[in-house]
Amino acid sequence: MSGGAAGGGTRSGNGPSQSVSDDPHADRQAFSGVGIRELVVLEVRFAQEGSATPHTRLAGVHLRTFLLIVVSAALSATSSDDRNNRLGSRQRKTHFPAGLRWPGDSLRGSLVSQPAGPGTPGEADRAPDFATLFGRPADLTSSAPGRVNLIGEHTDYNGGYVLPTVIPQKTFVEIARRRDRRVSVWSGGFPGDGVVSYELGSERRVGGWLDYVQGITWVLGGAGHSIGGIDARITSGVPVGSGLSSSAALEISLARGLREAFGLPVGDVPLALLARRAENEFVGAPVGIMDQMACLLAGDRHALFLDTLSLAYESLPLPTGAELAVINSGVAHNHARGDYRTRRAECERACALLGIRQLRDVGLDDLPRVAALPEPLGRRARHVITENARVLMAVEALRSADCECLGRLFDASHRSMRDDYEVSVPEVDLLVDLARGEPRVHGARLTGGGFGGAIVLLVETGHAASVAGRVADSYARRSGRTPTVLVPPPADVGA
């Protein structure tokens, strides 16, 4: 990865060679005069007109072609220097928005874990404390929040753009160093397992929660970082299988704690990459980099605009005119199982047929060619391509505090995930429909990898708690499931 000072100079590496402008408004110019609201209306109209069958959705090229020309004009209206600096003919649509920070810019951070701060320890108050479990106090406590992705789903492992933010719920890891190489761990999520132990260097997949712990010690050791044995106690308020990155919150909180405990000289972005590698190669879940980066870098009331190809990022404040609600459907997913793998494999097959390395390398003006791919590859690729465009439009909506536009993008994203990527389930669709029926809701969508999990709503300020409570109650009556309102925190619901 390349590094250097933020705000000036040029960069090269895995991402595009591009000048980093000092003007924070530079990339807004790409959208000037395009009419983002009108663009979103066209997207909505297209979804309605082409909703009869997958075949008719793919066949509606005439309207889609008009839309893609307009969107491409918005995304491509950069300077001639921008266009000349793009890498290769197949990467001509790789856009590096101004204002993003490169990975080397102020990411080193402190070797000391961040304070736990406010959060939801969950079962911690009812569980045995560290001294009861291990006969001594902990040396330190590390934490990491869960995350909710506002928009940009299944784009990260395709080299695209994402826009996550953090949730109040966190995972906490208490750690005490040992004098040997033994790792002994207790998890409040699985108290019946008791204290589970293994030796450093002898990590072996067992198919449960311990794999995430073993994966972190395995990847740190493999990267040449010297760590010793530990006793560890894990508690978390991030629900498992909800699409809110419970696994990444565990990985990052543990990795942060080990970094502090043993003085490891590793910065935030390298730590996120190691955690992703642990989940990919040890746990066996083919996730992208978004979750680990979000759990490390996203801040309260801010979205993290992340280019997953270059790992450049920008923190964007959420608009004051809206607030978020997150409702867990009660349908759990597991990224280490087959469905998520299948979608990633479908994207790889689409790339092979298109003759490209990843779907980031094509843009909206390639959609007619993408539509000619065999089923279901055309729809899978179309979701990723249009979702990347929606993320860029969402960033512009955030910058202009256009909540109506952002809400319509939420809605369009959910339709694409439901119809093109086919990662929603009937319960989640019901939850989204109920949310959209609320007059104070700007938009709603499935968040996370899908096949269950949670939805995120964009709600008028001051109404998130009451809206979330009504939607959850109605959903429980109609589905027979037990939903959980995660954001706002439960104490605020019903206010």
C-alpha positions in Angstrom: 0.0 0.0 0.0 1.2 3.5 -0.7 1.2 6.2 1.9 1.9 9.9 2.2 0.3 13.1 3.3 -3.3 13.7 2.9 -4.8 16.4 0.7 -2.1 16.8 -2.0 0.2 15.0 -4.4 -0.5 11.9 -6.5 -0.8 8.3 -5.6 -0.3 5.0 -7.4 -0.7 1.4 -6.5 -3.6 -1.0 -6.6 -6.0 1.9 -7.2 -6.1 4.5 -9.9 -3.3 7.0 -10.3 -5.1 10.2 -9.3 -4.5 13.6 -8.0 -5.9 14.1 -4.5 -7.6 17.5 -4.6 -7.4 19.9 -1.7 -10.9 21.0 -2.7 -13.5 19.0 -0.6 -16.2 20.0 -3.1 -14.3 18.8 -6.2 -16.2 15.6 -6.8 -19.5 17.4 -6.4 -18.9 19.0 -9.7 -19.3 15.6 -11.4 -22.9 15.7 -10.5 -23.7 19.4 -11.2 -26.7 19.9 -13.4 -27.5 16.2 -13.7 -30.6 16.2 -11.5 -30.0 13.5 -8.9 -33.6 13.5 -7.8 -34.8 13.0 -11.4 -32.2 10.2 -11.7 -33.6 8.4 -8.7 -37.1 8.8 -10.0 -36.1 7.2 -13.2 -34.6 4.3 -11.2 -37.8 3.9 -9.3 -39.9 4.1 -12.5 -37.7 1.5 -14.2 -38.0 -0.9 -11.2 -41.8 -0.5 -11.3 -42.1 -1.0 -15.1 -39.8 -4.0 -15.1 -41.0 -5.8 -12.0 -43.1 -8.4 -13.7 -40.5 -11.1 -14.2 -36.7 -11.4 -14.2 -36.9 -11.8 -18.0 -38.8 -8.5 -18.5 -36.4 -6.8 -16.1 -33.5 -7.8 -18.2 -35.4 -7.1 -21.4 -36.1 -3.5 -20.5 -32.9 -2.3 -22.1 -34.4 0.7 -23.8 -35.3 2.5 -20.6 -32.2 1.2 -18.8 -30.0 2.4 -21.6 -31.5 5.9 -21.2 -30.9 5.7 -17.5 -27.3 4.5 -17.8 -26.4 7.2 -20.2 -27.6 9.9 -17.7 -25.9 8.2 -14.8 -22.7 7.6 -16.7 -22.7 11.3 -17.6 -22.9 12.1 -13.9 -20.2 9.7 -12.9 -17.9 10.4 -15.8 -18.0 14.2 -15.8 -14.5 14.5 -14.4 -11.6 16.4 -15.9 -9.7 15.1 -18.9 -6.7 14.6 -16.6 -8.9 12.3 -14.5 -9.8 10.2 -17.5 -6.2 10.0 -18.8 -5.0 8.9 -15.4 -7.2 5.8 -15.2 -5.4 2.5 -15.2 -5.9 0.6 -18.5 -8.8 0.3 -20.8 -10.8 -2.1 -18.6 -10.4 0.2 -15.5 -11.6 3.3 -17.2 -14.6 3.6 -14.9 -12.5 3.3 -11.7 -13.3 6.7 -10.1 -11.4 8.0 -7.1 -13.7 10.6 -5.5 -11.9 13.6 -4.1 -11.9 14.0 -0.4 -11.1 10.3 0.4 -8.1 9.6 2.5 -5.5 7.1 1.4 -4.6 4.2 3.7 -1.3 5.7 4.8 -2.9 9.0 6.0 -3.3 9.2 9.8 -4.3 5.5 10.1 -1.5 4.4 12.3 -3.4 5.2 15.4 -2.4 4.4 19.0 -1.1 1.0 20.1 -3.5 1.4 23.1 -7.0 0.1 22.6 -9.7 2.8 22.5 -11.8 3.2 25.6 -14.8 1.0 25.7 -17.1 4.0 26.1 -20.9 3.7 26.0 -22.1 0.4 24.6 -24.2 -2.6 25.3 -22.2 -5.3 27.1 -25.3 -7.5 26.8 -25.0 -10.5 29.0 -22.0 -9.1 30.9 -24.1 -8.1 34.0 -25.4 -11.6 34.4 -22.2 -13.5 33.6 -19.3 -14.5 35.8 -16.7 -11.8 35.9 -13.1 -12.1 34.7 -11.7 -12.7 38.2 -14.3 -15.5 38.8 -13.3 -17.2 35.6 -9.6 -16.9 35.8 -8.7 -16.1 39.4 -7.1 -12.7 38.7 -8.1 -9.3 37.2 -7.8 -8.5 33.5 -4.9 -6.4 32.2 -7.0 -4.5 29.7 -10.4 -4.2 28.0 -10.7 -3.7 24.2 -13.9 -3.1 22.2 -15.3 -2.6 18.8 -18.8 -1.7 17.6 -21.0 -3.5 15.2 -21.8 -1.7 12.0 -24.8 -1.1 9.8 -24.2 -0.6 6.1 -26.3 2.3 4.7 -25.8 1.3 1.1 -23.3 -0.6 -1.0 -24.1 -4.3 -0.5 -22.0 -7.1 -2.0 -19.8 -4.4 -3.6 -16.8 -4.8 -1.3 -15.6 -8.2 -2.6 -16.1 -6.8 -6.1 -13.7 -3.9 -5.5 -16.5 -1.3 -5.2 -17.8 1.4 -2.9 -19.5 1.0 0.5 -21.1 3.4 3.0 -21.3 1.9 6.5 -21.7 3.5 9.9 -21.4 2.1 13.5 -24.2 1.1 15.9 -24.2 1.6 19.6 -23.8 -2.1 20.4 -20.3 -3.3 20.9 -18.2 -6.4 21.6 -15.9 -6.3 24.6 -12.8 -8.4 25.1 -11.0 -8.5 28.5 -7.5 -9.8 28.3 -4.8 -10.9 30.8 -1.4 -12.0 29.6 -0.1 -15.5 30.4 3.5 -16.7 30.8 2.9 -19.6 28.5 1.5 -20.0 24.9 -2.0 -21.2 26.0 -5.1 -19.2 25.0 -8.1 -19.7 27.3 -11.3 -18.0 26.3 -14.8 -17.7 27.7 -17.7 -16.3 25.6 -20.8 -14.7 27.1 -22.7 -15.7 24.0 -22.0 -19.4 24.6 -21.7 -19.7 28.4 -22.5 -23.4 28.3 -19.1 -24.0 26.5 -17.2 -22.9 29.6 -13.6 -21.8 29.3 -12.2 -23.2 26.0 -8.4 -23.5 25.5 -5.9 -24.1 22.7 -2.1 -23.6 22.2 -0.7 -20.9 19.9 0.6 -22.4 16.7 -1.9 -25.3 17.0 -5.0 -23.5 15.9 -7.6 -25.8 14.2 -11.0 -25.0 12.8 -13.8 -26.5 15.0 -16.8 -24.9 13.3 -18.0 -22.5 16.0 -17.3 -19.1 17.7 -13.8 -20.1 18.8 -12.7 -20.1 15.1 -12.9 -16.3 15.1 -10.6 -16.2 18.1 -8.2 -18.8 16.7 -8.3 -17.1 13.3 -6.9 -13.8 14.8 -4.1 -15.5 16.7 -3.3 -17.7 13.7 -3.1 -14.7 11.3 -1.0 -12.6 13.6 1.4 -15.4 14.1 1.6 -16.1 10.4 2.3 -12.4 9.7 5.4 -12.6 12.0 3.9 -10.8 15.1 5.0 -12.2 18.4 2.2 -12.8 20.9 2.0 -14.9 24.0 -0.8 -16.8 25.7 -3.8 -15.0 27.1 -6.9 -15.4 29.2 -9.8 -13.7 27.6 -13.5 -13.0 28.4 -15.8 -12.0 25.6 -19.2 -10.2 25.9 -21.2 -8.6 23.2 -24.4 -6.6 22.5 -24.0 -7.2 18.7 -26.5 -9.9 17.7 -25.1 -12.8 15.8 -26.4 -13.4 12.3 -28.1 -10.0 12.1 -26.1 -8.5 9.2 -24.4 -6.1 11.7 -20.9 -7.5 11.7 -20.8 -9.4 14.9 -17.9 -11.4 13.6 -15.9 -8.4 12.6 -16.6 -6.7 15.9 -15.2 -9.7 17.7 -12.2 -9.9 15.4 -11.3 -6.2 15.7 -11.9 -6.0 19.5 -9.6 -9.0 20.0 -7.0 -7.8 17.5 -6.9 -4.4 19.2 -6.5 -6.0 22.6 -3.6 -8.2 21.4 -2.0 -5.2 19.7 -2.1 -3.4 23.1 -1.1 -6.3 25.2 2.0 -7.2 23.2 2.9 -3.8 21.7 2.4 -5.0 18.1 3.7 -2.5 15.5 0.7 -2.7 13.2 -1.6 0.1 12.1 -5.4 0.1 11.7 -5.6 -0.7 8.0 -3.1 -3.5 8.2 -5.0 -4.8 11.3 -8.2 -4.7 9.3 -6.6 -6.6 6.4 -5.3 -9.3 8.8 -8.7 -9.7 10.4 -10.4 -10.1 7.0 -7.8 -12.7 6.1 -8.6 -14.6 9.3 -12.2 -14.7 8.4 -11.5 -15.6 4.8 -8.8 -18.2 5.2 -9.3 -19.6 8.7 -13.0 -19.3 9.4 -13.8 -19.9 5.7 -16.2 -17.0 5.1 -15.5 -15.2 1.8 -16.3 -11.7 3.1 -14.9 -8.4 1.8 -13.0 -5.7 3.7 -15.9 -3.4 4.6 -16.8 -4.9 8.0 -13.4 -4.8 9.5 -12.7 -1.3 8.2 -16.0 0.0 9.5 -15.6 -1.5 12.9 -12.1 0.2 13.1 -12.7 3.6 11.5 -16.4 4.6 11.4 -17.5 7.1 13.9 -20.8 7.9 15.7 -23.3 9.9 13.5 -20.8 9.6 10.6 -20.8 7.3 7.6 -17.5 5.9 6.3 -17.3 6.3 2.5 -14.8 3.6 1.6 -13.3 2.7 -1.7 -12.6 -1.0 -1.2 -10.1 -1.1 -4.1 -7.7 1.5 -2.9 -8.9 1.5 0.8 -9.1 5.3 0.6 -11.9 6.6 2.9 -13.8 9.7 4.0 -15.9 10.3 7.0 -19.2 12.0 6.2 -21.7 13.4 8.8 -25.2 12.0 8.7 -27.8 14.7 7.9 -29.4 16.4 10.9 -32.8 16.1 9.3 -32.9 12.3 9.6 -31.9 9.5 11.9 -31.5 5.8 11.5 -33.4 2.8 12.8 -32.3 -0.8 12.6 -34.6 -3.7 13.2 -33.4 -7.3 13.3 -35.8 -9.6 11.5 -35.2 -12.6 13.8 -34.0 -14.6 10.8 -30.3 -15.4 11.2 -27.7 -15.9 8.5 -24.2 -17.4 8.4 -21.7 -16.2 5.9 -19.6 -19.3 6.2 -22.4 -21.3 4.6 -23.2 -21.8 1.0 -25.4 -19.0 -0.2 -22.9 -16.1 0.3 -20.2 -18.2 -1.4 -22.6 -18.9 -4.3 -23.1 -15.2 -4.9 -19.4 -14.5 -4.8 -18.7 -17.3 -7.2 -21.4 -16.0 -9.6 -19.7 -12.6 -9.7 -16.4 -14.3 -10.5 -18.0 -16.3 -13.3 -19.6 -13.1 -14.7 -16.1 -11.4 -14.6 -14.6 -14.3 -16.5 -17.3 -14.1 -19.2 -16.9 -10.4 -19.5 -13.1 -10.7 -19.6 -12.5 -8.5 -16.6 -10.8 -8.9 -13.2 -13.6 -7.7 -11.1 -17.0 -6.0 -11.5 -15.5 -2.6 -10.4 -13.9 -2.6 -13.9 -17.2 -2.1 -15.7 -19.8 0.6 -15.4 -23.3 1.6 -16.2 -22.7 2.0 -19.9 -21.8 -1.7 -20.0 -25.2 -2.9 -18.8 -26.5 -4.0 -22.2 -23.5 -6.3 -22.5 -24.0 -7.5 -18.9 -27.7 -8.2 -19.7 -26.5 -10.7 -22.4 -24.8 -12.9 -19.7 -26.5 -16.2 -18.9 -29.0 -16.3 -16.1 -28.5 -15.5 -13.3 -25.1 -13.9 -13.9 -26.5 -10.8 -15.7 -28.7 -9.9 -12.8 -25.9 -10.5 -10.2 -23.5 -8.3 -12.1 -26.2 -5.6 -12.7 -26.8 -5.3 -9.0 -23.1 -4.7 -8.2 -22.7 -2.2 -11.0 -25.9 -0.2 -10.2 -25.2 -0.5 -6.5 -21.8 1.2 -7.0 -23.6 4.1 -8.7 -26.1 4.3 -5.9 -23.3 4.6 -3.3 -21.8 7.5 -5.2 -25.2 9.2 -5.5 -25.8 8.5 -1.7 -22.5 10.3 -0.9 -23.7 13.3 -2.9 -27.1 13.1 -1.1 -25.3 13.1 2.3 -23.1 16.1 1.3 -26.2 18.0 0.4 -28.3 16.7 3.3 -30.9 15.5 0.8 -32.8 12.9 2.9 -35.5 12.3 0.2 -32.9 11.3 -2.4 -31.0 9.1 0.1 -34.3 7.4 1.1 -35.1 6.6 -2.6 -31.7 5.2 -3.0 -32.3 2.9 0.0 -35.5 1.7 -1.7 -33.8 1.1 -5.1 -31.0 -0.8 -3.4 -33.4 -3.1 -1.6 -35.3 -3.9 -4.9 -31.9 -4.7 -6.5 -30.9 -7.0 -3.6 -34.3 -8.7 -3.7 -34.7 -9.1 -7.5 -31.3 -9.0 -9.1 -29.0 -10.4 -6.3 -31.7 -12.5 -4.7 -30.4 -12.3 -1.1 -33.5 -11.2 0.7 -36.1 -13.5 2.3 -39.9 -13.0 2.7 -39.6 -12.0 6.3 -37.2 -9.2 5.5 -39.3 -8.1 2.5 -42.3 -7.8 4.8 -40.3 -5.8 7.3 -39.1 -3.4 4.6 -42.7 -3.0 3.2 -44.1 -2.2 6.7 -41.4 0.4 7.2 -42.1 2.0 3.8 -45.7 2.3 4.8 -44.8 4.7 7.6 -45.1 8.3 6.5 -42.1 9.5 8.4 -39.8 6.9 6.7 -37.7 8.2 3.8 -36.5 4.7 2.7 -35.7 1.2 4.0 -33.6 -1.7 2.9 -32.0 -4.9 3.9 -28.6 -4.3 5.3 -25.7 -6.8 5.4 -25.1 -9.9 3.3 -28.7 -11.0 3.3 -30.5 -14.3 3.7 -32.0 -12.9 6.9 -30.6 -10.3 9.2 -31.7 -6.7 9.7 -33.1 -3.7 7.9 -32.0 -0.1 8.1 -34.6 2.8 7.9 -33.9 6.4 7.2 -36.5 8.3 9.4 -37.3 11.9 10.0 -35.5 13.2 13.1 -37.3 12.6 16.3 -39.4 9.7 15.0 -37.0 6.8 14.7 -37.9 5.2 18.1 -41.7 5.4 17.7 -41.6 4.3 14.0 -39.3 1.3 14.8 -41.6 0.2 17.6 -44.7 0.3 15.4 -43.0 -1.5 12.6 -41.6 -4.2 14.9 -45.0 -4.8 16.5 -46.7 -5.1 13.2 -44.1 -7.4 11.9 -44.3 -9.7 14.9 -48.0 -10.0 14.5 -47.9 -10.8 10.8 -44.8 -13.0 10.7 -44.8 -14.8 14.0 -41.1 -13.9 14.3 -39.6 -12.0 17.2 -37.9 -8.8 15.9 -35.4 -6.7 17.8 -35.1 -3.0 17.6 -31.4 -2.3 17.8 -31.2 1.3 16.8 -32.3 3.5 18.5 -31.2 1.5 21.6 -34.1 -0.3 23.3 -34.4 2.3 26.1 -35.4 4.8 23.5 -38.0 2.7 21.7 -41.6 3.6 22.4 -40.7 7.2 23.4 
